[in-house]
Amino acid sequence: MSGLSELGVGGMQSAAAALNSKAEDYVNQPDVELQWAVKAYAHAETYFNLITSVDPSILKLTREDDDIYTKFRQEFPDFKVDVLAEDELKSVKAKEKWRPFCESFKGQTEDYNYGTLVRLDSAKDYSEENSILGLRIQFLAIEISRNREGHNAQLRFTYSKKKAEQKAES
């Protein structure tokens, strides 16, 4: 994922412009897939910087946080958000359960069905081993729950040392 950040501002702007078009306008093209990956990576990096800088319990990710959290816990009362198993999002059975939940936010939550990186283990940073692609509404439901239920609380302290070390090296 570190190669994505090397695209620079111009590359990021090109990606953003292309991503504003409808998905139906594209055929599977490596450039477009890379642009989606760039956008997902930028979102993940921004979000992780946010939750490692402030108390996640006070974050509001959307205007619909309360509704998303309430519906998520009604539909998925026993869903463990601290450490996810990929099949909880990707199996045929899981997709059947997630689909109505996700579609209930169509027209309500902006970009609800955009591809977004989701961390598997809430105690760890985004990495190839700790990330899967999910829908934005899945990301929101999981991360709002992690923030409210305290699973992201320790990150600020764990990663503040790493941030300080990186600043010192720069």
SETOR-104057 format. One record per residue: x, y, z of N, C-alpha, C, CB in turn. Coordinates in Angstrom, 1 decimal, decimal comma. Glycine has a CB too. Example, Ala and Ser with C-alpha at 12.3 -4.5 7.8 and 13.67 -1.06 7.14 Angstrom:
2
13,2	-5,7	7,8	12,3	-4,5	7,8	13,2	-3,3	7,8	11,3	-4,5	9,0
12,8	-2,2	7,1	13,7	-1,1	7,1	12,9	0,0	7,9	14,1	-0,6	5,7
//
This chain:
170
0,8	-1,2	0,0	0,0	0,0	0,0	0,9	1,3	0,0	-0,9	0,0	1,2
2,1	1,2	0,4	2,9	2,4	0,4	3,1	3,0	-0,9	4,3	2,1	1,1
3,1	2,2	-2,0	3,2	2,7	-3,4	2,1	3,6	-3,8	3,3	1,5	-4,3
0,9	3,5	-3,2	-0,2	4,3	-3,6	0,1	5,8	-3,2	-1,4	3,8	-2,9
0,8	6,0	-2,1	1,0	7,3	-1,6	2,0	8,1	-2,5	1,5	7,3	-0,2
2,7	7,3	-3,3	3,7	7,9	-4,2	3,1	8,5	-5,4	4,7	6,9	-4,6
1,8	8,4	-5,6	1,2	9,0	-6,8	1,2	10,5	-6,8	-0,2	8,5	-6,9
1,3	11,1	-5,7	1,3	12,5	-5,6	0,0	13,2	-5,8	2,3	13,1	-6,6
0,0	14,5	-5,7	-1,3	15,2	-5,7	-2,0	15,1	-7,1	-1,0	16,7	-5,5
-1,2	15,2	-8,2	-1,8	15,0	-9,5	-2,4	13,7	-9,7	-0,7	15,2	-10,6
-1,8	12,6	-9,3	-2,3	11,3	-9,4	-3,6	11,2	-8,6	-1,3	10,3	-9,0
-3,6	11,7	-7,4	-4,7	11,7	-6,5	-5,9	12,4	-7,1	-4,4	12,2	-5,1
-5,6	13,6	-7,7	-6,7	14,4	-8,3	-7,3	13,7	-9,5	-6,1	15,8	-8,8
-6,4	13,1	-10,3	-6,9	12,3	-11,5	-7,8	11,2	-11,0	-5,8	11,7	-12,3
-7,4	10,5	-9,9	-8,2	9,4	-9,4	-9,5	9,9	-8,9	-7,4	8,7	-8,2
-9,5	11,0	-8,2	-10,8	11,6	-7,6	-11,7	12,0	-8,8	-10,5	12,8	-6,8
-11,2	12,6	-9,8	-12,0	13,0	-11,0	-12,7	11,7	-11,6	-11,2	13,8	-12,0
-11,9	10,7	-11,8	-12,4	9,5	-12,4	-13,4	8,8	-11,6	-11,3	8,5	-12,7
-13,2	8,9	-10,3	-14,1	8,2	-9,3	-15,5	8,9	-9,2	-13,5	8,1	-8,0
-15,6	10,1	-9,7	-16,9	10,8	-9,6	-17,8	10,3	-10,7	-16,7	12,3	-9,7
-17,3	9,6	-11,7	-18,2	9,0	-12,7	-18,9	7,8	-12,2	-17,3	8,7	-14,0
-20,0	7,4	-12,9	-20,7	6,2	-12,6	-20,0	5,0	-12,9	-22,1	6,2	-13,3
-20,1	4,0	-12,1	-19,4	2,7	-12,2	-19,8	2,1	-13,6	-19,7	1,8	-11,1
-21,0	2,2	-14,0	-21,4	1,6	-15,3	-20,7	2,1	-16,5	-22,9	1,8	-15,5
-20,1	3,3	-16,3	-19,3	3,9	-17,4	-18,0	3,2	-17,7	-19,1	5,4	-17,2
-17,6	2,4	-16,8	-16,3	1,7	-16,9	-16,4	0,3	-17,1	-15,5	2,0	-15,6
-15,4	-0,3	-17,8	-15,2	-1,7	-18,0	-14,0	-1,9	-17,0	-14,9	-2,1	-19,5
-13,8	-3,2	-16,6	-12,7	-3,4	-15,6	-11,4	-3,0	-16,3	-12,7	-4,9	-15,2
-10,8	-2,0	-15,8	-9,6	-1,5	-16,3	-8,6	-1,3	-15,2	-9,7	-0,1	-17,1
-7,4	-1,8	-15,3	-6,4	-1,7	-14,2	-6,3	-0,3	-13,7	-5,1	-2,2	-14,7
-6,3	0,7	-14,6	-6,1	2,1	-14,1	-7,3	2,5	-13,2	-6,1	3,1	-15,3
-8,5	2,1	-13,5	-9,6	2,5	-12,7	-9,6	1,7	-11,4	-11,0	2,2	-13,5
-9,2	0,5	-11,4	-9,1	-0,3	-10,2	-8,1	0,3	-9,3	-8,8	-1,8	-10,5
-7,0	0,8	-9,9	-5,9	1,4	-9,1	-6,5	2,7	-8,4	-4,7	1,7	-9,9
-7,3	3,5	-9,2	-7,9	4,7	-8,7	-8,8	4,4	-7,5	-8,6	5,4	-9,8
-9,6	3,3	-7,6	-10,4	2,9	-6,5	-9,6	2,6	-5,3	-11,4	1,7	-6,9
-8,5	1,9	-5,5	-7,6	1,5	-4,4	-7,0	2,7	-3,8	-6,5	0,5	-4,9
-6,6	3,7	-4,6	-6,0	4,9	-4,1	-7,0	5,6	-3,2	-5,6	5,9	-5,2
-8,3	5,7	-3,6	-9,3	6,4	-2,8	-9,6	5,6	-1,5	-10,6	6,5	-3,6
-9,6	4,3	-1,6	-9,9	3,5	-0,4	-8,7	3,7	0,6	-10,1	2,0	-0,8
-7,5	3,7	0,0	-6,3	3,8	0,9	-6,3	5,2	1,5	-5,0	3,6	0,0
-6,6	6,2	0,8	-6,6	7,6	1,3	-7,6	7,7	2,4	-6,9	8,6	0,2
-8,8	7,1	2,2	-9,8	7,1	3,3	-9,3	6,4	4,5	-11,1	6,5	2,7
-8,7	5,2	4,3	-8,2	4,4	5,5	-7,2	5,2	6,2	-7,7	3,1	5,0
-6,2	5,8	5,5	-5,2	6,5	6,1	-5,7	7,7	6,9	-4,2	7,0	5,1
-6,7	8,4	6,4	-7,3	9,6	7,1	-8,0	9,1	8,3	-8,2	10,3	6,1
-8,8	8,1	8,2	-9,5	7,6	9,3	-8,6	7,1	10,4	-10,5	6,4	8,9
-7,6	6,3	10,1	-6,7	5,8	11,1	-6,0	7,0	11,8	-5,6	4,9	10,5
-5,5	8,0	11,1	-4,9	9,2	11,7	-5,9	9,8	12,7	-4,5	10,2	10,6
-7,1	9,9	12,3	-8,2	10,5	13,2	-8,3	9,7	14,5	-9,5	10,6	12,4
-8,5	8,4	14,4	-8,8	7,6	15,6	-7,5	7,4	16,5	-9,3	6,2	15,2
-6,4	7,7	15,9	-5,2	7,6	16,7	-4,7	9,0	17,3	-4,0	7,0	15,9
-5,5	10,0	16,9	-5,2	11,4	17,4	-6,2	11,9	18,4	-5,2	12,3	16,2
-7,4	11,4	18,4	-8,5	11,9	19,3	-9,2	10,7	19,9	-9,5	12,8	18,6
-9,9	11,0	21,0	-10,7	9,9	21,7	-11,8	9,4	20,7	-11,3	10,4	23,0
-11,7	8,2	20,2	-12,7	7,7	19,3	-14,1	7,7	19,8	-12,3	6,3	18,8
-14,3	7,6	21,1	-15,6	7,5	21,6	-16,4	8,8	21,4	-15,6	7,3	23,1
-15,8	9,9	21,1	-16,5	11,2	20,8	-16,6	11,5	19,3	-15,7	12,3	21,5
-16,1	10,6	18,5	-16,1	10,9	17,0	-17,5	10,7	16,5	-15,2	10,0	16,3
-17,9	11,5	15,5	-19,1	11,3	14,8	-18,7	11,2	13,3	-20,1	12,6	15,0
-18,9	10,1	12,7	-18,5	9,8	11,4	-19,4	10,3	10,3	-18,2	8,3	11,2
-20,7	10,3	10,6	-21,8	10,8	9,7	-22,9	11,4	10,6	-22,3	9,6	8,8
-23,8	12,1	9,9	-25,0	12,6	10,6	-25,9	11,4	11,0	-25,8	13,6	9,7
-25,7	10,3	10,4	-26,6	9,1	10,7	-26,0	8,1	11,6	-26,9	8,4	9,4
-25,0	8,5	12,4	-24,3	7,5	13,3	-25,3	6,8	14,2	-23,3	8,3	14,1
-26,2	7,5	14,8	-27,1	6,9	15,8	-28,0	5,9	15,1	-28,0	7,9	16,5
-28,5	6,2	13,9	-29,3	5,3	13,1	-28,5	4,1	12,7	-29,9	6,1	11,9
-27,3	4,3	12,1	-26,5	3,2	11,7	-26,2	2,3	12,8	-25,2	3,7	11,1
-25,8	2,8	14,0	-25,5	1,9	15,1	-26,7	1,2	15,6	-24,9	2,8	16,3
-27,8	1,9	15,7	-29,0	1,2	16,2	-29,5	0,1	15,3	-30,2	2,2	16,4
-29,5	0,3	14,0	-29,9	-0,7	13,0	-28,9	-1,8	13,0	-30,1	-0,1	11,6
-27,6	-1,5	13,1	-26,6	-2,5	13,0	-26,8	-3,5	14,2	-25,2	-1,9	13,1
-26,9	-2,9	15,4	-27,1	-3,8	16,6	-28,4	-4,5	16,6	-26,9	-2,9	17,8
-29,4	-4,0	16,0	-30,7	-4,7	15,9	-30,6	-5,9	15,0	-31,8	-3,8	15,4
-29,9	-5,7	13,8	-29,7	-6,7	12,8	-28,6	-7,7	13,2	-29,5	-6,1	11,5
-27,6	-7,2	13,8	-26,4	-8,0	14,1	-26,1	-7,9	15,6	-25,2	-7,6	13,3
-27,0	-8,4	16,5	-26,7	-8,1	18,0	-25,5	-8,8	18,5	-27,9	-8,6	18,7
-25,1	-10,0	17,9	-24,0	-10,7	18,5	-22,7	-10,6	17,6	-24,3	-12,2	18,6
-22,7	-9,7	16,7	-21,6	-9,5	15,8	-20,4	-8,9	16,6	-21,9	-8,5	14,6
-19,3	-9,7	16,6	-18,0	-9,2	17,2	-17,3	-8,2	16,3	-17,1	-10,5	17,6
-17,2	-7,0	16,8	-16,5	-6,0	16,0	-15,0	-5,8	16,3	-17,2	-4,7	16,2
-14,6	-6,4	17,5	-13,2	-6,2	17,8	-12,2	-6,9	16,8	-12,9	-6,7	19,2
-12,5	-8,2	16,6	-11,7	-8,9	15,6	-12,7	-9,6	14,6	-10,8	-10,0	16,3
-12,6	-9,2	13,4	-13,6	-9,8	12,4	-13,0	-11,0	11,7	-13,9	-8,7	11,3
-13,9	-11,9	11,3	-13,5	-13,0	10,4	-14,0	-12,6	9,0	-14,1	-14,4	11,0
-13,2	-12,8	8,0	-13,6	-12,4	6,7	-14,9	-13,0	6,2	-12,5	-12,8	5,7
-15,2	-14,2	6,6	-16,4	-14,8	6,2	-17,7	-14,2	6,8	-16,4	-16,3	6,6
-17,5	-13,4	7,9	-18,6	-12,6	8,5	-19,1	-11,5	7,5	-18,2	-12,0	9,8
-18,3	-11,2	6,6	-18,6	-10,1	5,6	-18,8	-10,7	4,2	-17,6	-9,0	5,6
-18,0	-11,8	3,9	-17,9	-12,2	2,5	-18,6	-13,5	2,1	-16,4	-12,4	2,2
-19,0	-14,3	3,1	-19,6	-15,6	2,7	-21,0	-15,4	2,1	-19,7	-16,5	4,0
-21,5	-16,3	1,4	-22,8	-16,2	0,8	-23,9	-15,9	1,8	-23,1	-17,5	0,0
-23,8	-16,7	2,9	-24,8	-16,5	4,0	-24,7	-15,0	4,6	-24,6	-17,5	5,1
-23,4	-14,6	4,8	-23,2	-13,2	5,4	-23,7	-12,2	4,4	-21,7	-13,0	5,7
-23,5	-12,3	3,1	-23,9	-11,4	2,1	-25,4	-11,3	2,1	-23,4	-11,7	0,7
-26,1	-12,4	2,2	-27,6	-12,4	2,2	-28,1	-11,6	3,4	-28,1	-13,9	2,3
-27,4	-11,7	4,6	-27,8	-10,9	5,8	-27,4	-9,4	5,6	-27,2	-11,5	7,0
-26,3	-9,2	5,1	-25,8	-7,8	5,0	-26,6	-7,0	3,9	-24,3	-7,8	4,7
-27,0	-7,6	2,8	-27,6	-6,9	1,7	-28,7	-6,0	2,1	-28,0	-7,9	0,6
-29,8	-6,6	2,8	-30,9	-5,7	3,2	-30,5	-4,6	4,1	-32,0	-6,5	3,9
-29,5	-4,9	5,0	-29,0	-3,8	5,9	-28,4	-2,7	5,1	-28,0	-4,4	7,0
-27,5	-3,1	4,2	-26,8	-2,1	3,4	-27,8	-1,3	2,6	-25,8	-2,7	2,5
-28,7	-1,9	1,9	-29,6	-1,2	1,0	-30,6	-0,3	1,8	-30,4	-2,3	0,2
-30,8	-0,6	3,0	-31,7	0,3	3,8	-31,1	1,7	4,0	-31,9	-0,3	5,2
-29,8	1,9	3,7	-29,2	3,2	3,8	-29,0	3,9	2,4	-27,8	3,0	4,4
-29,5	3,2	1,3	-29,5	3,9	0,0	-30,3	5,1	0,1	-30,1	2,9	-1,1
-29,8	6,2	-0,4	-30,4	7,5	-0,4	-30,4	8,2	0,9	-31,9	7,3	-0,8
-29,9	7,6	1,9	-29,7	8,2	3,3	-28,3	8,5	3,6	-30,3	7,2	4,3
-27,4	7,5	3,4	-26,0	7,7	3,7	-25,2	7,8	2,4	-25,5	6,5	4,6
-24,5	8,9	2,3	-23,7	9,2	1,1	-22,7	8,1	0,8	-23,0	10,6	1,2
-22,6	7,7	-0,4	-21,6	6,7	-0,9	-21,7	5,4	0,0	-20,2	7,3	-0,8
-22,9	5,0	0,4	-23,1	3,8	1,3	-22,5	2,6	0,7	-24,5	3,7	1,6
-22,4	2,5	-0,6	-22,0	1,2	-1,3	-20,6	1,3	-1,9	-23,0	0,8	-2,3
-19,8	2,3	-1,6	-18,5	2,5	-2,1	-17,6	1,4	-1,5	-17,9	3,9	-1,9
-16,6	1,0	-2,2	-15,6	0,1	-1,7	-14,7	0,8	-0,7	-14,8	-0,6	-2,8
-14,6	0,2	0,5	-13,8	0,8	1,6	-13,0	-0,3	2,3	-14,7	1,5	2,6
-11,8	0,1	2,7	-11,0	-0,9	3,5	-11,5	-1,0	4,9	-9,5	-0,5	3,4
-11,6	-2,2	5,4	-12,1	-2,5	6,7	-10,9	-3,3	7,5	-13,4	-3,3	6,7
-10,6	-2,8	8,6	-9,6	-3,5	9,4	-10,2	-4,7	10,1	-9,0	-2,6	10,5
-9,5	-5,9	10,0	-10,0	-7,1	10,6	-9,8	-7,1	12,1	-9,3	-8,3	10,0
-8,7	-6,6	12,6	-8,4	-6,6	14,0	-8,4	-5,1	14,4	-7,0	-7,3	14,4
-9,3	-4,7	15,3	-9,4	-3,3	15,7	-8,2	-2,8	16,5	-10,6	-3,1	16,6
-7,3	-3,7	17,0	-6,2	-3,2	17,7	-5,0	-2,9	16,8	-5,8	-4,3	18,7
-5,1	-3,2	15,5	-4,0	-3,0	14,6	-4,3	-2,0	13,5	-3,7	-4,3	14,0
-3,2	-1,5	12,9	-3,3	-0,5	11,8	-3,8	-1,3	10,5	-1,9	0,1	11,6
-4,0	-0,5	9,5	-4,3	-1,1	8,2	-3,0	-1,7	7,6	-4,9	0,0	7,2
-3,1	-2,9	7,1	-2,0	-3,5	6,4	-2,7	-4,5	5,5	-1,1	-4,3	7,5
-1,9	-5,1	4,6	-2,4	-6,1	3,7	-3,0	-7,3	4,4	-1,3	-6,6	2,7
-2,4	-7,7	5,5	-2,9	-8,8	6,3	-4,1	-8,5	7,2	-1,8	-9,4	7,2
-4,3	-7,2	7,5	-5,3	-6,8	8,4	-6,4	-6,0	7,8	-4,7	-5,9	9,5
-6,5	-6,1	6,4	-7,6	-5,3	5,7	-8,3	-6,1	4,7	-6,9	-4,1	5,0
-9,6	-5,9	4,6	-10,4	-6,5	3,5	-11,2	-5,4	2,9	-11,3	-7,6	4,1
-11,7	-5,6	1,8	-12,6	-4,6	1,1	-14,0	-4,9	1,5	-12,4	-4,7	-0,5
-14,7	-3,9	1,9	-16,1	-4,0	2,3	-16,8	-2,8	1,7	-16,3	-4,1	3,8
-18,1	-2,7	2,0	-18,9	-1,5	1,6	-18,7	-0,4	2,7	-20,3	-1,9	1,4
-18,9	0,8	2,3	-18,7	1,9	3,2	-19,7	1,8	4,4	-19,0	3,3	2,5
-20,9	1,4	4,1	-21,9	1,2	5,2	-21,5	0,1	6,2	-23,3	1,0	4,7
-20,8	-0,9	5,7	-20,3	-1,9	6,6	-19,2	-1,3	7,5	-19,8	-3,2	5,8
-18,3	-0,6	6,8	-17,2	0,1	7,5	-17,8	1,0	8,6	-16,3	0,9	6,5
-18,8	1,8	8,2	-19,4	2,7	9,2	-20,0	2,0	10,4	-20,4	3,6	8,5
-20,8	0,9	10,1	-21,4	0,2	11,2	-20,4	-0,4	12,1	-22,3	-0,9	10,6
-19,3	-1,0	11,5	-18,3	-1,6	12,4	-17,5	-0,6	13,1	-17,4	-2,5	11,5
-17,1	0,5	12,5	-16,2	1,4	13,2	-17,0	2,3	14,2	-15,6	2,4	12,1
-18,3	2,6	13,9	-19,1	3,3	14,9	-19,2	2,5	16,1	-20,5	3,7	14,3
-19,4	1,2	15,9	-19,6	0,2	17,0	-18,3	0,1	17,8	-20,0	-1,2	16,5
-17,2	0,0	17,0	-15,8	-0,1	17,7	-15,6	1,2	18,5	-14,7	-0,3	16,7
-15,9	2,3	18,0	-15,7	3,6	18,7	-16,6	3,7	20,0	-16,0	4,8	17,8
-17,9	3,3	19,8	-18,8	3,4	21,0	-18,6	2,4	22,0	-20,2	3,3	20,5
-18,1	1,2	21,6	-17,9	0,1	22,5	-16,5	0,0	23,0	-18,3	-1,2	21,8
-15,7	0,9	22,7	-14,3	1,0	23,3	-13,2	0,2	22,6	-14,4	0,6	24,7
-13,5	-0,4	21,5	-12,5	-1,2	20,9	-11,4	-0,4	20,2	-13,1	-2,1	19,9
-11,6	0,8	19,9	-10,6	1,7	19,3	-9,9	2,6	20,3	-11,2	2,5	18,2
-10,2	2,5	21,5	-9,8	3,4	22,5	-8,2	3,4	22,7	-10,5	3,2	23,9
-7,7	2,2	22,7	-6,3	2,0	23,0	-5,3	2,5	21,9	-6,0	0,6	23,4
-5,9	2,6	20,7	-5,1	2,9	19,5	-4,3	4,2	19,7	-5,9	3,0	18,3
-5,0	5,2	20,3	-4,4	6,5	20,4	-3,0	6,4	21,2	-5,3	7,5	21,1
-3,0	5,6	22,2	-1,8	5,5	23,0	-0,8	4,6	22,4	-2,2	4,9	24,4
-1,3	3,5	21,8	-0,4	2,6	21,1	0,4	3,2	20,0	-1,2	1,4	20,6
-0,3	4,0	19,2	0,3	4,6	18,0	0,9	6,0	18,2	-0,7	4,6	16,9
0,6	6,6	19,3	1,2	7,9	19,5	2,7	7,8	19,6	0,7	8,5	20,8
3,2	6,7	20,2	4,7	6,5	20,2	5,3	6,3	18,8	5,0	5,2	21,1
4,6	5,6	18,0	5,1	5,3	16,6	5,1	6,6	15,9	4,2	4,3	15,9
4,0	7,5	16,0	4,0	8,8	15,3	5,1	9,7	15,8	2,6	9,4	15,6
5,4	9,7	17,1	6,5	10,5	17,6	7,8	10,0	17,1	6,5	10,5	19,2
8,0	8,7	17,0	9,3	8,2	16,4	9,4	8,5	14,9	9,3	6,7	16,6
8,3	8,5	14,2	8,4	8,8	12,8	8,7	10,3	12,6	7,0	8,5	12,1
8,1	11,2	13,4	8,4	12,6	13,3	9,9	12,9	13,6	7,5	13,4	14,3
10,4	12,2	14,6	11,8	12,4	15,0	12,7	12,0	13,9	12,1	11,6	16,3
12,4	10,9	13,2	13,2	10,4	12,1	13,1	11,4	10,9	12,7	9,0	11,6
12,1	12,1	10,7	11,9	13,0	9,6	12,8	14,2	9,6	10,5	13,4	9,5
//
